[in-house]
Amino acid sequence: MQAVELYAIQNALVLRARGVELLVLPNHVSELQKLTEPKQFADYFLQRAMVNRSARKLFEAWLKKDQTLWKRIYHSVMNDFKEQVEEAVATDDSAK
C-alpha cells in the first residue's frame, strides 16, 4: 500500500496520508498540466501549488517516505484530470 494516496476530485488533486489531506486547487492543476518538463513541474508544485509553508513541509516529509510520489503526482495530473473532462463531456452528450 502506498503511504500517500492521490485522488482527482472536481478538478482538484487531493493527497491523503494517515488522516491528513493536502489539496491542490483546480487553478494550480490546470497550470501544472501545461508544464511538461519535470523540473518546471516540481518547482511550480512546491512554490505555488503548496500554498503555505506548513503544506510544503508536510509534502516534503511525505516525499522522503514515498519515493514514487513525484512520479504518481505527475501521472495523475497529466492523465486523471483528462479522463474526468472526457467523462463529463460524454455525460453532457448523453444527457442531450
C-alpha positions, 0 to 999 in steps of 0.5 A, spaced: 500 500 500 502 506 498 503 511 504 500 517 500 494 516 496 492 521 490 485 522 488 482 527 482 476 530 485 472 536 481 478 538 478 482 538 484 488 533 486 487 531 493 493 527 497 491 523 503 496 520 508 494 517 515 488 522 516 491 528 513 489 531 506 493 536 502 489 539 496 491 542 490 486 547 487 483 546 480 487 553 478 494 550 480 492 543 476 490 546 470 497 550 470 501 544 472 498 540 466 501 545 461 508 544 464 511 538 461 518 538 463 519 535 470 523 540 473 518 546 471 513 541 474 516 540 481 518 547 482 511 550 480 508 544 485 512 546 491 512 554 490 505 555 488 501 549 488 503 548 496 500 554 498 503 555 505 509 553 508 506 548 513 503 544 506 510 544 503 513 541 509 508 536 510 509 534 502 516 534 503 516 529 509 511 525 505 516 525 499 522 522 503 517 516 505 514 515 498 519 515 493 514 514 487 510 520 489 513 525 484 512 520 479 504 518 481 503 526 482 505 527 475 501 521 472 495 523 475 495 530 473 497 529 466 492 523 465 486 523 471 484 530 470 483 528 462 479 522 463 474 526 468 473 532 462 472 526 457 467 523 462 463 529 463 463 531 456 460 524 454 455 525 460 453 532 457 452 528 450 448 523 453 444 527 457 442 531 450 
